[in-house]
Amino acid sequence: MAGGSPPLRYAYFDCEDAAKWAGHEATAFQLLQPGAQWTHYRCYQGELPPLEGLSERIRGVLISGSHYSVYEDHPWIRELQGWLRHAVAQHPRVRFLGMCFGAQVLASALGGRVGKNASGRFALGVERIELLPALRGCAAWRLAASEVGAAAAAGVGSGGTSAAAPRGSYGGSGSAAAEHDSSSSTGGGGTSVSPLASLALIESHGDCVLELPPGAVLLARSPTAPVEMFTMPSGNVLGVQGHAELSAADTLDKIHTAVAAAGRLSAEEAAEAERSLREDADDAALVLALYRHFMVHGLPEAAAAAAAEAAAAKPAAAESAAGAATPAAAEPAGSTAGAVHTTSGEAGQPAGAAPADGFGVALGSPAASSLRSVPGSPASDAAPRGSSAAAAARLIEQLEVAVGAELGKGVSEQKLLRWCNEAAAARYQQQGDVAAAAAQRLQELAAQAAEAPAWPALDELEAHVAVLEDTLAQLDEGSRRLQARLAGGPAVSGAQGGGGSPAATPAAR
C-alpha cells in the first residue's frame, strides 16, 4: 500500500458448499476490494471469528449467497444469526454486507422476517430496481455513481481494477451508467451527480426479505423483492437481494439450467429468463462500486434521509402538530411509511425472526420495546396504579413485554407466549371488571349508609373487594416472576425450523 499503510482487512463469510461454486470467494475478493487482506470463513462448517476485538482485526464482513434458506433448521445458520446479531450491535465501526442469502440472514438475525417469494415462483433474470431517497442521499452512493459515470465517460471499466470486464462477465455497464453520464455536468472543479432513480440487476432467488428488522431503513425495492436493499440506523449494514457479483454467463450455466430442469421455472419462465440474461444490460459495476464505498464510508445518512422524506410527505396539519409537540426531535425511523418496516412476528409463516440460539432479544432492548408499550409509558400509566383495573392492565403489559423479550427465540415460543398473553388478558380483565364493579357498588352503598341507621353487610362487602385487590396483587407478582423466568430461561424446543419444506436445489443461490 502507498506510504507503507497496511492493507485493509476483511472477512468473507462463505455460506455456499455446493461443489459447482468452489472458488467463488476469489472472485468476490477481486471485485470488492482488490489488494485487501481477506480471511475466508466457511460458515457452513461452523467457522466464525471471535466477537471480542472484532473491530480491531477487520474492517468489514462480506456474507455470500447460498442455496440454503435461512429458515432451514441447520445449526450453522442459527450460529451465524446469533453471531451477526451481537456483532452488528457491538461493533458499529465494522461494515456488514450481505448478498442474497447474506442479506436474508442479516435481516432475520436482526429481527426481520424471511420467506418464499410472494409469487411462489423462482425469480430469475435482470430486473429494474427502484432506488429510494434514503439510498440516493448517501455519500457512498453518490461516490459510486460518480466513479461509474466517470469511467463510462472515459470508455473504461469501473470495477476498481484493470481486470474489470464488460457486461456479461463481471463488469456491467447498464442503463444507469448511461443515465448518470447524460445527467452529470462538470464545472467548478468537480462533478455534480444527479441521483439515479433506478438501476438494473441480476435477480436469482426463491426467498426474499418480507419484513425488515425493527428500525431498519428500506433503500430499494424490485418487482420480486419488496426489500431489495436495506440498512440499519447505524449505517453499518447493507443487505442486497440481487447479484452484482454474478455474471450473466455463470447465472445461465449454473443456475438457469438447474432450476429449469428441477421444474422451478415453467417453459415460458425459463425462456424469458434466458432472454433477459442474454440481452438485458445490468448495472453490476455501479452496485459493486457502492459495495466498495460502503465498506469505507458506511451509510450513516440513510436513516435521516428516510425520516426527512417522510416528514416532507406529511400533511401540513399533522406536521405542525408533531412540531408543536416535539419541535427539536427527529422523527423515529420506525414511523416512516414506505421506508421503514418492522417485523410482525406472525406465527405460521417461514421463520425469519431471530433464532433460538441463546441470543434472544434482551428485555428492555430497543427491539423489545418497539414491539410493545411497556410499564411506565404514558399509555401504561393512564389509570391510577392503585385500582384493580390498572393492576390488570399492568399485568397484561408485563406479559406483552415478556412476549417481546422472547420473540427472538423462535416461532414455537411466539405461539406459546401469544396464547399466554391472550388467555391472561381475558382472565385478568374479567377479574379487574369484577373488582371495579364491586368498588363502584361499594361507593353507592356507602353513600346510602350515610343516611341509613345501620348497614350490617357493608363491612363484609368491603372485605370482599379487599380480597379481590389482594388476588390481583398476587397475580401481578406472579406475572413478574414469569417475565423474569422467560427473559432468562432456556428456549422452548422446536423453534424455527425449515417448516417441513424440502431444501432448495443447489442452484437456488
C-alpha positions in Angstrom: 0.0 0.0 0.0 1.1 3.6 -0.7 3.0 5.3 2.1 3.6 2.0 3.9 -0.1 1.8 5.1 -1.2 -1.8 6.0 -3.7 -3.3 3.6 -7.4 -3.3 4.6 -8.6 -6.4 6.3 -11.9 -8.1 5.5 -13.7 -11.3 6.4 -15.5 -13.4 3.8 -18.4 -15.5 5.3 -18.8 -18.3 2.9 -22.3 -19.8 3.1 -22.2 -21.9 -0.1 -20.9 -25.5 0.0 -22.2 -26.7 -3.4 -19.2 -28.1 -5.4 -20.1 -26.2 -8.6 -19.4 -22.9 -6.8 -16.0 -23.9 -5.5 -13.6 -20.9 -5.6 -16.3 -18.3 -5.8 -14.7 -16.4 -2.9 -11.6 -15.5 -5.1 -13.9 -13.6 -7.5 -15.6 -11.7 -4.6 -12.2 -10.7 -3.2 -11.1 -9.3 -6.6 -14.4 -7.5 -7.3 -15.0 -5.9 -3.9 -11.6 -4.8 -2.6 -8.7 -5.6 -4.8 -5.4 -5.7 -2.8 -7.1 -6.1 0.6 -6.4 -8.9 3.0 -9.2 -11.4 3.2 -9.8 -14.1 5.8 -12.1 -16.9 4.5 -14.6 -18.3 7.0 -16.6 -21.4 5.9 -19.8 -20.7 7.9 -21.4 -24.0 6.8 -18.6 -25.7 8.7 -19.2 -23.5 11.8 -16.2 -21.2 11.2 -16.8 -17.7 12.8 -14.3 -15.2 14.2 -14.4 -14.3 17.9 -16.6 -11.3 18.7 -14.1 -9.8 21.1 -11.8 -7.2 19.5 -13.5 -7.7 16.1 -13.3 -4.1 15.1 -9.5 -4.1 15.8 -9.0 -7.0 13.4 -11.2 -6.4 10.4 -12.9 -3.5 8.7 -15.8 -5.3 7.0 -17.6 -8.7 6.7 -19.0 -9.9 3.3 -21.7 -12.6 3.6 -22.2 -14.7 0.5 -25.2 -16.2 -1.2 -26.3 -19.8 -0.7 -28.6 -22.4 -2.0 -29.9 -22.8 1.6 -32.8 -20.9 3.1 -32.3 -19.0 6.3 -35.4 -20.7 7.9 -34.0 -24.2 7.4 -33.0 -26.0 10.6 -29.2 -26.1 10.3 -27.1 -25.4 13.4 -24.6 -23.3 11.4 -27.3 -21.0 10.3 -28.5 -20.5 13.9 -25.0 -19.8 15.0 -24.4 -17.3 12.2 -27.6 -15.5 13.0 -26.6 -15.2 16.7 -23.1 -14.1 15.8 -24.4 -11.4 13.4 -27.0 -10.1 15.9 -24.3 -9.4 18.5 -21.6 -8.3 16.1 -23.8 -5.6 14.4 -24.7 -4.2 17.8 -21.3 -4.4 19.4 -19.1 -3.3 16.5 -20.7 -0.3 14.7 -17.4 0.5 13.0 -17.4 -2.8 11.2 -19.4 -2.9 7.9 -21.6 -5.9 7.3 -22.5 -6.5 3.6 -24.9 -9.4 2.7 -25.8 -10.6 -0.8 -29.0 -12.6 -1.5 -28.8 -15.3 1.3 -26.4 -12.9 3.1 -29.0 -10.1 3.1 -31.7 -12.5 4.3 -29.6 -13.9 7.1 -28.7 -10.4 8.3 -32.4 -9.4 8.2 -33.5 -12.5 10.1 -30.7 -12.2 12.7 -31.7 -8.6 13.4 -35.4 -9.4 13.9 -36.9 -9.3 10.3 -38.9 -12.0 8.5 -37.8 -14.0 5.5 -40.0 -16.3 3.4 -40.8 -17.5 -0.1 -41.3 -15.0 -2.9 -44.8 -13.6 -2.8 -45.5 -15.1 -6.3 -44.5 -18.6 -5.1 -42.2 -18.7 -8.2 -38.4 -18.6 -8.5 -37.2 -15.2 -9.7 -34.5 -15.3 -12.4 -33.4 -12.6 -14.8 -32.4 -8.9 -15.0 -34.8 -6.7 -13.1 -35.3 -2.9 -12.7 -34.5 -1.8 -9.1 -36.2 1.3 -7.7 -33.8 3.3 -5.6 -35.3 5.3 -2.7 -34.1 8.7 -1.5 -32.7 7.1 1.7 -30.0 5.5 -0.5 -29.6 8.3 -3.1 -28.8 10.8 -0.3 -25.9 8.8 1.0 -22.3 9.8 0.3 -21.3 6.2 -0.6 -24.0 6.1 -3.3 -23.0 9.4 -4.8 -19.3 8.4 -4.9 -20.2 5.2 -6.6 -22.4 6.9 -9.2 -19.7 9.5 -9.8 -17.0 6.8 -10.2 -19.0 4.7 -12.6 -20.1 7.8 -14.6 -16.5 9.0 -15.0 -15.4 5.5 -16.1 -18.3 5.3 -18.6 -17.4 8.8 -20.0 -13.8 7.6 -20.4 -14.8 4.4 -22.0 -13.2 2.1 -19.5 -14.4 -0.4 -16.9 -15.2 0.6 -13.4 -14.6 -2.5 -11.5 -11.8 -0.9 -9.5 -9.1 -2.9 -11.3 -7.7 -3.2 -14.7 -9.2 -6.7 -14.9 -12.8 -5.2 -14.9 -14.8 -7.0 -17.6 -17.6 -5.7 -19.8 -21.3 -6.6 -19.3 -22.0 -10.3 -19.5 -18.9 -11.1 -17.4 -18.4 -9.2 -14.1 -18.3 -5.6 -15.0 -21.6 -4.3 -16.1 -22.4 -1.0 -17.9 -26.2 -0.9 -18.0 -28.7 1.9 -18.4 -27.9 3.5 -15.0 -24.3 4.2 -16.1 -25.6 5.9 -19.2 -28.2 7.8 -17.3 -25.6 9.0 -15.0 -23.3 10.1 -17.8 -26.1 12.0 -19.5 -27.2 13.8 -16.3 -23.7 14.7 -15.0 -22.1 18.0 -15.5 -18.6 19.2 -14.8 -17.8 22.6 -13.5 -16.3 24.5 -10.6 -13.6 21.9 -10.2 -15.9 18.9 -9.6 -18.8 16.8 -10.9 -22.4 17.3 -10.0 -24.2 14.0 -9.9 -28.0 13.7 -10.3 -29.2 10.8 -8.1 -30.4 7.9 -10.2 -34.0 6.7 -9.7 -33.3 3.1 -10.7 -30.8 0.5 -12.0 -30.8 -3.0 -13.4 -29.5 -6.0 -11.6 -29.5 -9.8 -11.9 -32.0 -11.5 -9.6 -31.9 -15.2 -8.7 -33.9 -16.1 -5.6 -36.8 -18.3 -4.3 -36.8 -16.4 -0.9 -36.7 -12.8 0.0 -37.0 -10.5 3.0 -40.7 -9.9 3.7 -40.4 -7.6 6.7 -37.4 -5.6 7.8 -36.0 -5.7 11.3 -37.2 -3.0 13.8 -35.8 0.4 12.8 -34.4 -0.8 9.6 -34.4 1.5 6.6 -35.6 0.5 3.1 -33.2 1.6 0.4 -34.5 -0.1 -2.7 -37.3 -2.4 -3.9 -37.8 -4.5 -7.0 -40.7 -6.4 -8.7 -39.8 -9.7 -7.0 -38.3 -8.4 -3.7 -40.2 -5.8 -1.6 -36.9 -5.4 0.3 -34.3 -5.2 -2.4 -31.8 -3.2 -0.3 -31.8 -2.2 3.4 -29.6 -0.8 6.1 -29.8 -0.1 9.9 -29.9 3.3 11.6 -26.2 2.8 12.5 -25.4 2.6 8.8 -23.0 -0.3 9.2 -25.3 -2.8 7.5 -26.1 -3.2 3.8 -28.3 -6.1 2.6 -28.8 -6.5 -1.2 -31.1 -9.2 -2.7 -29.7 -9.0 -6.2 -26.4 -10.3 -7.6 -23.8 -7.8 -8.8 -21.1 -10.4 -8.2 -22.6 -12.9 -10.7 -22.0 -12.8 -14.4 -24.8 -13.5 -16.9 -22.8 -16.4 -18.2 -22.4 -18.1 -14.8 -26.1 -17.4 -14.0 -27.2 -19.2 -17.2 -24.7 -22.1 -16.7 -25.0 -22.8 -13.0 -28.5 -21.5 -12.0 -30.8 -21.3 -15.0 -30.0 -24.8 -16.2 -30.6 -26.4 -12.8 -33.8 -24.6 -11.8 -35.4 -25.2 -15.2 -34.5 -28.9 -15.0 -35.9 -29.0 -11.5 -39.2 -27.6 -12.6 -38.9 -24.4 -10.6 -39.4 -22.4 -13.8 -42.1 -23.1 -16.4 -41.2 -23.3 -20.0 -42.3 -19.7 -20.6 -40.4 -18.5 -17.5 -37.3 -20.3 -18.5 -37.4 -18.8 -21.9 -37.9 -15.3 -20.6 -35.1 -15.7 -18.0 -32.7 -16.9 -20.7 -33.6 -14.0 -23.0 -33.2 -11.5 -20.2 -29.8 -12.8 -19.1 -28.5 -12.8 -22.6 -29.9 -9.5 -23.8 -30.7 -7.1 -20.9 -27.9 -4.8 -19.7 -27.3 -4.7 -16.0 -25.6 -2.2 -13.7 -23.3 -4.6 -11.8 -20.4 -2.1 -11.9 -22.5 0.6 -10.2 -23.6 -1.8 -7.4 -20.0 -3.1 -6.9 -18.8 0.5 -6.6 -21.5 1.0 -4.0 -20.2 -2.0 -2.1 -16.6 -0.7 -2.1 -17.6 2.8 -0.9 -20.0 1.3 1.7 -17.1 -0.6 3.2 -15.2 2.7 3.7 -18.0 5.2 4.5 -21.0 3.1 5.6 -24.5 4.6 5.1 -24.9 6.8 8.2 -27.1 9.3 6.3 -29.8 6.8 5.3 -32.0 6.9 8.4 -32.0 10.7 8.5 -32.8 10.8 4.7 -35.7 8.4 5.1 -37.1 10.4 8.1 -36.8 13.7 6.1 -38.6 12.2 3.2 -41.5 11.0 5.4 -41.7 14.4 7.1 -41.9 16.2 3.8 -44.7 14.0 2.7 -46.9 14.5 5.7 -49.9 16.8 5.6 -49.2 20.3 6.8 -51.6 20.0 9.8 -50.1 16.7 11.0 -46.6 18.1 10.6 -47.5 21.3 12.6 -49.0 19.2 15.4 -45.9 17.0 15.6 -43.6 20.0 15.6 -45.6 21.6 18.4 -45.3 18.5 20.5 -41.6 17.9 19.9 -40.0 20.7 17.9 -36.5 19.6 18.3 -37.0 15.8 18.0 -36.2 14.0 14.7 -38.9 11.6 13.6 -38.1 8.0 14.6 -37.2 5.9 11.6 -39.7 3.2 12.7 -42.6 5.5 11.9 -41.5 6.2 8.3 -44.2 4.9 6.0 -42.7 3.1 3.0 -39.2 3.5 4.2 -39.1 1.5 7.5 -40.8 -1.8 8.2 -40.8 -3.8 11.5 -41.4 -7.5 11.9 -44.9 -8.5 12.9 -43.8 -11.9 14.2 -46.8 -13.6 12.7 -46.8 -17.3 13.6 -47.2 -20.0 11.0 -45.0 -18.2 8.4 -41.4 -19.1 7.4 -39.2 -18.3 10.3 -37.4 -15.1 9.8 -37.2 -13.8 13.4 -34.1 -14.2 15.4 -33.4 -17.9 16.1 -33.4 -19.8 19.4 -29.7 -19.8 19.9 -29.5 -18.2 23.3 -29.0 -14.7 21.8 -32.7 -13.7 22.2 -33.8 -10.1 22.3 -32.9 -8.6 25.7 -35.8 -7.4 27.9 -36.0 -3.6 27.7 -33.9 -3.5 24.5 -34.9 -1.3 21.6 -36.1 -4.3 19.7 -38.3 -5.5 22.5 -39.7 -2.0 23.4 -40.5 -1.2 19.8 -43.0 -4.1 19.7 -45.0 -3.3 22.8 -45.7 -0.5 25.1 -44.1 -1.1 28.5 -45.0 -0.2 32.1 -44.0 3.4 32.8 -45.1 4.8 29.5 -47.9 7.4 29.4 -50.3 4.9 27.9 -49.5 2.3 30.6 -49.9 4.8 33.5 -53.1 6.4 32.3 -55.2 4.6 35.0 -54.4 5.0 38.7 -51.9 2.4 39.8 -53.9 1.5 42.9 -57.1 0.4 41.1 -57.9 -3.2 40.2 -58.3 -2.3 36.5 -54.8 -0.7 36.5 -53.3 -3.7 38.2 -54.9 -6.0 35.5 -53.6 -3.6 32.7 -50.1 -3.7 34.1 -50.2 -7.5 34.3 -51.2 -7.7 30.7 -48.4 -5.3 29.7 -45.9 -7.3 31.6 -46.9 -10.4 29.7 -46.6 -8.5 26.4 -43.1 -7.4 27.3 -42.3 -11.0 28.0 -43.6 -11.9 24.6 -41.3 -9.2 23.1 -38.4 -10.4 25.1 -38.8 -13.9 23.8 -39.7 -13.0 20.3 -36.1 -13.8 19.2 -36.4 -17.4 20.5 -38.4 -18.7 17.7 -41.9 -19.2 16.2 -42.9 -22.0 18.6 -42.3 -19.8 21.7 -44.1 -17.0 20.0 -47.2 -19.2 19.6 -47.0 -20.2 23.3 -46.4 -16.7 24.6 -49.1 -15.2 22.4 -51.5 -17.8 23.8 -50.5 -16.9 27.3 -50.9 -13.3 26.6 -54.4 -13.6 25.2 -55.6 -16.0 27.9 -54.1 -13.8 30.7 -55.6 -10.7 29.1 -59.1 -12.2 29.1 -58.7 -13.6 32.6 -57.3 -10.6 34.3 -59.6 -8.1 32.6 -62.5 -10.1 33.8 -61.2 -10.0 37.4 -60.5 -6.4 37.1 -64.0 -5.6 35.8 -65.5 -7.6 38.7 -63.3 -5.7 41.2 -64.1 -2.3 39.6 -67.9 -3.0 39.6 -67.7 -4.1 43.3 -65.8 -0.9 44.2 -68.4 1.2 42.4 -71.3 -0.6 44.2 -69.5 -0.2 47.5 -69.3 3.6 47.0 -73.0 3.7 46.2 -73.8 1.7 49.3 -71.5 3.9 51.4 -73.4 6.9 50.3 -76.7 5.3 51.2 -75.3 4.2 54.5 -74.6 7.8 55.5 -78.3 8.3 55.7 -79.3 4.9 57.0 -79.1 3.9 60.7 -77.0 0.8 60.0 -75.8 -1.5 57.2 -74.7 -4.9 58.5 -73.3 -6.2 55.2 -71.2 -3.2 54.4 -68.0 -4.5 56.2 -68.4 -7.9 54.5 -68.7 -6.4 51.0 -65.6 -4.2 51.7 -63.6 -7.2 52.8 -64.6 -9.0 49.6 -63.3 -6.1 47.5 -60.1 -6.2 49.5 -59.7 -9.9 48.7 -60.1 -9.2 45.0 -57.5 -6.5 45.2 -55.1 -8.8 47.1 -55.7 -11.5 44.4 -54.8 -9.2 41.6 -51.6 -8.1 43.5 -50.6 -11.8 43.8 -51.2 -12.3 40.1 -49.2 -9.2 39.4 -46.3 -10.6 41.4 -46.6 -14.0 39.6 -46.5 -12.3 36.3 -43.3 -10.5 37.2 -41.7 -13.8 38.1 -42.9 -15.3 34.8 -41.4 -12.4 32.9 -38.1 -12.8 34.7 -38.1 -16.5 34.0 -38.9 -16.1 30.3 -36.3 -13.5 29.8 -33.5 -15.6 31.3 -34.7 -19.2 30.9 -33.9 -21.8 28.3 -35.6 -21.7 24.9 -38.6 -23.9 24.2 -37.7 -26.8 21.9 -38.9 -26.9 18.3 -38.2 -23.3 17.4 -37.8 -22.1 13.8 -37.1 -25.0 11.6 -37.5 -25.5 7.9 -41.2 -25.9 8.3 -41.1 -29.3 6.7 -40.4 -28.0 3.3 -37.7 -29.7 1.2 -34.4 -27.8 0.9 -33.9 -25.8 -2.3 -31.8 -27.3 -5.0 -28.1 -26.2 -5.0 -28.9 -23.9 -7.9 -31.2 -21.6 -5.9 -28.3 -19.4 -4.9 
